[in-house]
Amino acid sequence: MDVSSSNAEESDTAVEQESDTAVEQESVSLSPADIGEQLGDAVWEVVTDACGTETGGSSFAIAPNIFITNEHVIEADMTPTLISRNGEILEGVVIGKNWGLDVAVVQVSQPVDLWLEWADPDELREGEQVVSLGYPAPYYQFSVSAGSIISFLQDGSSRIGVVSDEASDYGSSGGPLISETGLVVGVVTQETEPGGAQLLGESFTYSRLGSFIERAISDGIAETENCDGYAYGTNIIGDYLWDLCSDGIFWACDRLYDLELYLPVGGEYTNFGATCGDQVGFFDVYCVDTFETSIPISYGEDPNLDALYDECSQGNGDACDLLYLASWGSEDDEYFQFAATCANTEEFDSVWCGPYVGRMSLE
């Protein structure tokens, strides 16, 4: 399906005329309430339904018919539904998605009245106030969350991301992190927990995402729906962890839940892990904590991991990678340390050992 004709041309024109028609931002500080009130109509909930899984998150308009969200929000649904805070519904078409960047570009057939502009990352400062807008769990209602910039993620001299302390949660993913002047600092993407209870959000900037976004808009070609990695039976590693989880091995449920952090895997796999194999409600704490089971970290503590360890030691690179993804990953985890060095043949955590995961990680 090629949607590059009328809508893509309209998008190109809209982007070119953005300086004339986009939301005019003044060089004054806006309060979180002002940002929510004035810019909230540019932020829409995303609802997806594909490959047996219903999920969603947040998105925001950057042109009359172009929205940005996370790749992990839309997953396999190439025609997501967008819902405004006033209940307006638009059907979208994904014209670009990138798992590595965790970004997706969605085109809608009817233009919206309000869209946002990007901030220059070089003009941002540590300590500057920021606000995330989105539809976080558990209520999935439009929300305004204020915080400040803690630090920047760098790639050389380029500021590719922002670490901030606003209270973003599941469902906020894909929404905008907005500066005091009403510009998009970045796309709310993930949370990190560096050692304390406080979760810090990571939002990636135009410096990291801009080239891909502009290319997707220029090409304007719809992505094809594909359930690989989102439905049981389509990913060997996901199936392996699923089967163990189904048998009540709860460390496998937790590793299945976290698998999307490393590979383009989600949907049914993530949901099955998040519910400890359909035994509890959606993810709250790790399954090993919920069921008070132990985490195997040393050879001899788990026969499944022992078998992978043995295959890895015999030069099976795919077994090493599966052991890496199945193990807990702590410094004292013997399974993890062995897998991360491809059975002590490579530098720690420097390469994938086998071809299967290596191909997937490049998708």
C-alpha positions in Angstrom: 0.0 0.0 0.0 1.5 3.3 -1.1 0.1 6.3 0.9 2.7 8.7 -0.5 0.4 10.5 -2.9 -2.1 13.1 -1.5 -1.4 12.7 2.2 2.4 12.6 1.9 2.4 15.6 -0.4 0.1 17.4 2.1 2.6 16.4 4.9 5.6 17.8 2.9 3.7 21.1 2.4 2.7 21.2 6.0 6.3 20.7 7.1 7.6 23.4 4.8 4.9 25.8 6.1 5.4 24.9 9.7 7.1 28.1 10.6 3.9 30.0 9.4 1.2 27.7 10.8 2.6 25.7 13.7 2.0 26.7 17.3 3.8 30.0 17.9 6.0 29.7 20.9 7.0 32.8 22.9 10.3 33.1 24.8 8.5 33.1 28.1 8.2 30.4 30.8 5.0 28.5 30.8 3.7 26.7 33.9 2.9 23.0 33.8 -0.8 23.9 33.9 -0.3 26.4 31.0 1.5 23.7 28.9 -1.2 21.2 29.5 -4.0 23.6 28.7 -2.4 25.2 25.6 -0.6 22.2 24.1 -2.6 19.2 25.3 -4.7 19.1 22.1 -1.6 18.1 20.2 -1.1 15.0 22.3 -3.2 11.9 21.5 -3.7 8.5 23.0 -2.6 5.6 20.8 -4.7 2.3 20.9 -3.4 -0.7 19.0 -4.8 -4.2 18.3 -2.7 -6.6 16.3 -1.4 -10.2 16.5 -3.7 -11.0 19.4 -2.6 -8.2 21.7 -4.3 -4.9 22.6 -2.0 -2.2 23.9 -1.2 1.5 23.6 0.5 4.6 24.7 0.8 8.3 23.7 1.7 10.3 20.6 1.9 13.9 19.5 1.5 15.8 16.3 4.5 17.5 14.6 2.6 18.5 11.5 -1.2 18.7 10.6 -1.2 15.0 9.5 2.0 13.5 11.1 2.3 12.0 14.6 5.3 10.6 16.5 5.2 7.8 19.0 7.4 4.9 20.1 8.0 1.8 18.0 7.2 -0.3 21.1 3.9 1.4 21.5 2.5 0.5 18.0 4.3 -2.9 18.0 2.8 -4.9 15.1 -0.2 -2.6 14.4 0.4 -0.6 11.3 -3.0 1.1 11.5 -3.2 2.4 15.1 -6.1 4.4 16.4 -5.5 7.9 17.8 -7.8 9.4 20.4 -7.7 13.1 21.5 -8.4 14.2 25.1 -11.7 15.4 23.8 -12.7 12.0 22.4 -12.0 12.7 18.7 -10.9 9.5 16.9 -8.5 9.3 13.9 -7.2 6.2 12.1 -3.5 6.3 11.4 -1.1 4.5 9.0 2.5 3.9 10.1 4.8 5.2 7.5 8.0 4.5 9.3 9.2 2.6 12.4 12.6 1.8 13.8 13.1 -0.6 16.7 16.7 0.5 17.4 15.6 4.2 17.8 12.2 3.1 19.3 10.3 5.6 17.2 7.4 5.4 14.8 5.9 7.9 12.4 2.1 7.8 12.0 0.2 9.6 9.2 -3.5 10.5 9.6 -6.0 11.2 6.8 -7.6 14.2 8.4 -5.4 17.2 9.5 -5.4 18.3 13.2 -5.5 21.9 14.3 -2.5 21.9 16.7 1.0 20.5 16.5 4.3 21.0 18.2 7.8 22.1 17.3 11.1 20.6 18.4 13.5 22.2 20.8 17.2 22.7 20.0 18.9 20.3 22.4 22.0 22.5 22.6 19.9 25.3 24.2 18.7 23.1 27.0 20.2 23.2 30.5 20.5 20.8 33.5 17.9 21.8 36.0 15.5 23.3 33.5 11.9 22.6 34.1 10.2 20.1 31.8 6.7 18.6 31.5 5.6 15.3 30.0 2.1 15.0 28.5 0.5 11.7 27.8 -1.9 8.9 28.9 -0.2 7.0 31.7 -1.4 3.8 33.4 -3.5 2.9 35.2 -6.3 5.3 34.1 -5.0 6.2 30.6 -6.4 9.7 31.0 -4.7 12.8 29.7 -2.1 13.8 32.3 0.5 16.5 33.0 3.6 15.6 34.9 6.2 18.2 35.8 9.9 17.6 36.5 13.3 18.8 35.6 16.3 17.9 33.4 18.8 15.8 35.4 21.4 15.2 32.7 21.9 14.6 29.0 22.7 11.4 27.0 25.6 12.2 24.6 26.8 10.7 21.3 30.1 12.6 20.9 29.1 16.3 21.1 25.5 15.6 20.2 22.8 15.6 22.8 20.7 12.6 21.8 18.6 12.2 24.9 17.5 13.8 28.2 17.3 12.2 31.6 14.5 13.8 33.7 12.6 13.1 36.9 9.0 13.7 36.0 6.6 10.9 37.0 6.1 9.2 33.6 4.6 5.7 33.7 3.5 2.9 31.4 1.3 4.6 28.8 3.3 7.8 28.8 5.6 6.3 26.3 5.5 8.0 22.9 4.3 11.3 24.4 6.3 14.6 24.3 8.6 15.9 27.0 8.1 19.7 26.7 10.3 22.6 27.8 9.3 25.7 29.7 8.9 27.5 26.3 6.5 24.9 24.9 9.0 23.1 22.6 9.4 19.3 22.4 12.6 18.3 24.2 12.2 14.7 23.3 10.0 11.6 23.0 9.3 9.9 26.3 10.8 6.5 25.7 11.8 4.6 28.8 12.6 4.7 32.5 15.8 3.8 34.3 16.4 2.8 37.8 20.0 3.4 38.6 19.9 2.1 42.2 17.1 3.9 44.0 13.3 3.8 44.1 13.0 7.0 42.0 12.5 6.2 38.4 14.2 8.5 35.9 12.8 9.0 32.4 14.8 8.9 29.2 13.5 11.0 26.3 15.3 11.0 22.9 15.8 14.3 21.1 15.5 15.4 17.5 19.3 15.1 17.2 18.8 11.3 17.5 15.5 10.9 15.8 15.2 13.7 13.3 16.9 12.1 10.3 14.8 9.0 10.4 11.6 11.0 11.0 12.2 13.3 8.0 13.1 10.4 5.8 9.9 8.5 6.7 7.8 11.6 6.0 9.5 12.1 2.7 9.1 8.4 1.6 5.5 8.2 2.8 5.2 4.5 2.3 3.0 2.4 4.7 4.6 -0.3 6.7 3.4 -3.9 6.3 1.9 -5.6 9.4 4.0 -8.6 10.5 3.4 -10.7 13.7 7.0 -12.0 13.9 8.2 -11.5 17.4 4.7 -10.6 18.7 2.9 -13.9 18.7 3.9 -17.2 20.2 5.6 -19.4 17.7 7.3 -16.6 15.8 10.5 -16.2 17.9 12.7 -19.1 19.1 14.0 -17.2 22.2 10.6 -16.0 23.2 9.1 -19.5 22.8 11.9 -21.0 25.0 11.2 -18.5 27.8 7.4 -18.8 27.4 7.5 -22.6 27.7 9.5 -22.4 30.9 7.2 -19.6 32.3 4.2 -21.8 31.5 5.8 -24.5 33.6 6.0 -22.2 36.6 9.7 -21.2 36.3 9.2 -17.6 37.3 12.7 -16.3 36.5 11.8 -17.2 32.9 8.6 -15.1 33.1 10.7 -12.1 34.2 13.2 -12.6 31.5 10.4 -12.9 28.9 9.0 -9.6 30.1 12.3 -7.9 29.7 13.2 -9.4 26.4 11.8 -6.4 24.5 14.6 -4.3 25.9 17.1 -6.3 23.9 15.2 -7.6 20.8 12.3 -6.6 18.6 9.9 -8.8 20.6 6.7 -7.8 22.4 3.0 -8.4 22.1 1.9 -11.8 23.5 5.4 -12.5 24.7 5.6 -9.4 26.9 2.1 -9.8 28.2 2.6 -13.5 29.1 5.8 -12.6 31.0 4.1 -9.7 32.7 1.3 -11.8 34.0 3.7 -14.6 35.2 2.2 -17.0 32.6 -1.4 -15.7 33.0 -1.3 -16.3 36.8 -1.5 -12.7 38.0 -2.7 -9.3 36.9 -0.5 -7.2 34.6 3.1 -6.5 35.7 3.5 -4.9 39.1 6.7 -6.6 40.5 8.9 -9.3 39.2 7.4 -12.8 39.3 10.3 -14.2 41.4 9.3 -11.6 44.1 5.6 -12.3 43.7 6.0 -16.0 44.2 9.1 -15.8 46.4 11.2 -18.1 44.3 15.0 -18.0 43.9 17.0 -16.6 41.0 19.6 -19.1 39.6 23.0 -17.4 39.2 25.5 -20.3 39.5 26.1 -23.4 37.5 24.3 -26.3 39.0 21.3 -24.2 40.3 19.1 -24.7 37.2 19.1 -27.6 34.7 17.8 -25.4 31.9 20.5 -22.8 32.2 23.1 -25.6 32.8 22.2 -27.1 29.4 22.7 -23.8 27.7 25.9 -23.2 29.5 27.2 -26.6 28.3 26.2 -25.9 24.7 27.8 -22.4 24.9 31.0 -23.9 26.2 31.1 -26.2 23.1 31.0 -23.3 20.7 27.3 -22.9 20.1 27.0 -19.1 19.8 23.2 -19.1 19.7 23.1 -21.0 23.0 25.5 -18.4 24.5 23.1 -15.6 23.4 20.1 -17.4 24.7 21.9 -17.9 28.0 22.7 -14.2 28.0 19.1 -13.3 27.5 17.7 -15.9 30.0 20.1 -15.1 32.8 19.6 -12.5 35.4 22.5 -10.3 34.5 24.0 -9.4 37.8 27.7 -9.0 38.5 27.8 -12.3 40.5 25.7 -14.2 37.9 28.0 -17.0 36.6 25.6 -17.8 33.7 25.5 -14.2 32.5 29.2 -13.6 32.8 30.0 -16.7 30.8 27.4 -15.9 28.1 28.5 -12.3 27.8 32.0 -13.4 26.9 30.9 -16.1 24.5 32.3 -18.8 26.8 35.4 -16.6 27.6 36.3 -16.1 24.0 35.3 -12.5 23.5 35.5 -9.3 25.4 32.7 -8.8 27.9 29.3 -7.8 26.4 31.0 -6.7 23.1 29.3 -8.9 20.4 26.4 -11.3 19.9 27.9 -14.8 19.8 25.6 -16.4 17.2 23.8 -15.4 14.0 20.2 -15.7 15.2 20.2 -12.8 17.7 22.7 -10.9 15.7 20.3 -10.7 12.8 17.3 -9.7 14.9 19.2 -6.9 16.7 19.9 -5.2 13.4 16.2 -5.1 12.4 
